[in-house]
């Protein structure tokens, strides 16, 4: 019954569309302050580790990209020992790249779990403070299962943020480096 009334209420009234505005940036900043409370926190250390891994991964990818130009030099001279050396280097770089990608994903998953725990505990702390729990569950009929909604929304947010973290970290560095080149 609460779902039907919530659906009817949202269909009748206009809801504002999400926007990338100053209010969004303020809210996102507050969430970041919760996820990264101090420089020595576990989340900051994982984020810095991810930054190092992502930069190293990009360096290895760049080196892999240089292999074809080195290969044509070896191919033209028909140097078999140079070919073996180049193949060995390529295999090492490919194994190193796959290891770094796995480590990147592992750290992103660790950050997801840590962020989810931190944010859920923070929001549930506010939810169970004072009369909020009672007000939302008894007096507000338009909101059903607020504690479950908090958990699900936090899970989705943290999953998306952790999946984007590596790409967001490396993009400015890659852009700057390739612009410099």
Secondary structure as a PSIPRED ss2 file (coil, helix, strand):
# PSIPRED VFORMAT (PSIPRED V4.0)

   1 X C   1.000  0.000  0.000
   2 X H   0.000  1.000  0.000
   3 X H   0.000  1.000  0.000
   4 X H   0.000  1.000  0.000
   5 X H   0.000  1.000  0.000
   6 X H   0.000  1.000  0.000
   7 X H   0.000  1.000  0.000
   8 X H   0.000  1.000  0.000
   9 X H   0.000  1.000  0.000
  10 X H   0.000  1.000  0.000
  11 X H   0.000  1.000  0.000
  12 X H   0.000  1.000  0.000
  13 X C   1.000  0.000  0.000
  14 X C   1.000  0.000  0.000
  15 X C   1.000  0.000  0.000
  16 X C   1.000  0.000  0.000
  17 X C   1.000  0.000  0.000
  18 X C   1.000  0.000  0.000
  19 X C   1.000  0.000  0.000
  20 X C   1.000  0.000  0.000
  21 X C   1.000  0.000  0.000
  22 X H   0.000  1.000  0.000
  23 X H   0.000  1.000  0.000
  24 X H   0.000  1.000  0.000
  25 X H   0.000  1.000  0.000
  26 X H   0.000  1.000  0.000
  27 X H   0.000  1.000  0.000
  28 X H   0.000  1.000  0.000
  29 X H   0.000  1.000  0.000
  30 X H   0.000  1.000  0.000
  31 X H   0.000  1.000  0.000
  32 X H   0.000  1.000  0.000
  33 X H   0.000  1.000  0.000
  34 X H   0.000  1.000  0.000
  35 X H   0.000  1.000  0.000
  36 X C   1.000  0.000  0.000
  37 X C   1.000  0.000  0.000
  38 X C   1.000  0.000  0.000
  39 X C   1.000  0.000  0.000
  40 X C   1.000  0.000  0.000
  41 X C   1.000  0.000  0.000
  42 X H   0.000  1.000  0.000
  43 X H   0.000  1.000  0.000
  44 X H   0.000  1.000  0.000
  45 X H   0.000  1.000  0.000
  46 X H   0.000  1.000  0.000
  47 X H   0.000  1.000  0.000
  48 X H   0.000  1.000  0.000
  49 X H   0.000  1.000  0.000
  50 X H   0.000  1.000  0.000
  51 X H   0.000  1.000  0.000
  52 X H   0.000  1.000  0.000
  53 X H   0.000  1.000  0.000
  54 X H   0.000  1.000  0.000
  55 X H   0.000  1.000  0.000
  56 X H   0.000  1.000  0.000
  57 X H   0.000  1.000  0.000
  58 X H   0.000  1.000  0.000
  59 X H   0.000  1.000  0.000
  60 X H   0.000  1.000  0.000
  61 X H   0.000  1.000  0.000
  62 X H   0.000  1.000  0.000
  63 X H   0.000  1.000  0.000
  64 X H   0.000  1.000  0.000
  65 X H   0.000  1.000  0.000
  66 X H   0.000  1.000  0.000
  67 X H   0.000  1.000  0.000
  68 X H   0.000  1.000  0.000
  69 X H   0.000  1.000  0.000
  70 X H   0.000  1.000  0.000
  71 X H   0.000  1.000  0.000
  72 X H   0.000  1.000  0.000
  73 X H   0.000  1.000  0.000
  74 X H   0.000  1.000  0.000
  75 X H   0.000  1.000  0.000
  76 X H   0.000  1.000  0.000
  77 X H   0.000  1.000  0.000
  78 X C   1.000  0.000  0.000
  79 X C   1.000  0.000  0.000
  80 X H   0.000  1.000  0.000
  81 X H   0.000  1.000  0.000
  82 X H   0.000  1.000  0.000
  83 X H   0.000  1.000  0.000
  84 X H   0.000  1.000  0.000
  85 X H   0.000  1.000  0.000
  86 X H   0.000  1.000  0.000
  87 X H   0.000  1.000  0.000
  88 X H   0.000  1.000  0.000
  89 X H   0.000  1.000  0.000
  90 X H   0.000  1.000  0.000
  91 X H   0.000  1.000  0.000
  92 X H   0.000  1.000  0.000
  93 X H   0.000  1.000  0.000
  94 X H   0.000  1.000  0.000
  95 X H   0.000  1.000  0.000
  96 X H   0.000  1.000  0.000
  97 X H   0.000  1.000  0.000
  98 X H   0.000  1.000  0.000
  99 X H   0.000  1.000  0.000
 100 X H   0.000  1.000  0.000
 101 X H   0.000  1.000  0.000
 102 X H   0.000  1.000  0.000
 103 X H   0.000  1.000  0.000
 104 X H   0.000  1.000  0.000
 105 X H   0.000  1.000  0.000
 106 X H   0.000  1.000  0.000
 107 X H   0.000  1.000  0.000
 108 X H   0.000  1.000  0.000
 109 X H   0.000  1.000  0.000
 110 X H   0.000  1.000  0.000
 111 X H   0.000  1.000  0.000
 112 X H   0.000  1.000  0.000
 113 X H   0.000  1.000  0.000
 114 X H   0.000  1.000  0.000
 115 X H   0.000  1.000  0.000
 116 X H   0.000  1.000  0.000
 117 X H   0.000  1.000  0.000
 118 X H   0.000  1.000  0.000
 119 X H   0.000  1.000  0.000
 120 X H   0.000  1.000  0.000
 121 X H   0.000  1.000  0.000
 122 X H   0.000  1.000  0.000
 123 X H   0.000  1.000  0.000
 124 X H   0.000  1.000  0.000
 125 X H   0.000  1.000  0.000
 126 X H   0.000  1.000  0.000
 127 X H   0.000  1.000  0.000
 128 X C   1.000  0.000  0.000
 129 X C   1.000  0.000  0.000
 130 X C   1.000  0.000  0.000
 131 X C   1.000  0.000  0.000
 132 X H   0.000  1.000  0.000
 133 X H   0.000  1.000  0.000
 134 X H   0.000  1.000  0.000
 135 X H   0.000  1.000  0.000
 136 X H   0.000  1.000  0.000
 137 X H   0.000  1.000  0.000
 138 X H   0.000  1.000  0.000
 139 X H   0.000  1.000  0.000
 140 X C   1.000  0.000  0.000
 141 X C   1.000  0.000  0.000
 142 X C   1.000  0.000  0.000
 143 X C   1.000  0.000  0.000
 144 X C   1.000  0.000  0.000
 145 X C   1.000  0.000  0.000
 146 X H   0.000  1.000  0.000
 147 X H   0.000  1.000  0.000
 148 X H   0.000  1.000  0.000
 149 X H   0.000  1.000  0.000
 150 X H   0.000  1.000  0.000
 151 X H   0.000  1.000  0.000
 152 X H   0.000  1.000  0.000
 153 X H   0.000  1.000  0.000
 154 X H   0.000  1.000  0.000
 155 X H   0.000  1.000  0.000
 156 X H   0.000  1.000  0.000
 157 X H   0.000  1.000  0.000
 158 X H   0.000  1.000  0.000
 159 X H   0.000  1.000  0.000
 160 X H   0.000  1.000  0.000
 161 X H   0.000  1.000  0.000
 162 X H   0.000  1.000  0.000
 163 X H   0.000  1.000  0.000
 164 X H   0.000  1.000  0.000
 165 X H   0.000  1.000  0.000
 166 X H   0.000  1.000  0.000
 167 X H   0.000  1.000  0.000
 168 X H   0.000  1.000  0.000
 169 X H   0.000  1.000  0.000
 170 X H   0.000  1.000  0.000
 171 X H   0.000  1.000  0.000
 172 X H   0.000  1.000  0.000
 173 X H   0.000  1.000  0.000
 174 X H   0.000  1.000  0.000
 175 X H   0.000  1.000  0.000
 176 X H   0.000  1.000  0.000
 177 X H   0.000  1.000  0.000
 178 X H   0.000  1.000  0.000
 179 X H   0.000  1.000  0.000
 180 X H   0.000  1.000  0.000
 181 X C   1.000  0.000  0.000
